[in-house]
Amino acid sequence: MKIVRRIGLSVVLLVLAACGSDSIGTPEGIATFVVQVGSEQFSIRVVDQVTYDQLNARRQSATEGVILGRVAKGNGGFNGPWSWHLVPSTIEVPDASIELCDGTPSYLEAHRDEWITSVRNYCPWGAKVVSVQDE
């Protein structure tokens, strides 16, 4: 019976570790997109085909619009030179968003910790996808 409990506990711990690991991590993605807001740029990593297709269509049409994602500390390995990144599994391409999460990458950088704890998401309204790196 003790062996069954130990195996069960091990499985639970592995599942919990796996669930928490991608919430702010940097999973391998389908592609990394470079996004321009005004005269500034930042990069996002995409981990699903639907979002990839939406962003690629924006890039091809040169259409500006909202890109939304949850902000996390660190550049994530793809958003240098910034000290923040958007969590890849949270990237969305909505038609609109609230003004609270709009801004430039440098404004987010200057207020990063407050942004992460209070605003949580970044959603620049005039975001333009300028390039893509397929992985």
Helices and strands as residue ranges (DSSP letters): H 2-21, E 31-37, E 40-46, H 49-61, E 64-65, E 69-73, E 84-86, G 88-90, G 99-101, H 105-110, H 112-114, I 115-119, E 121-122, E 127-134
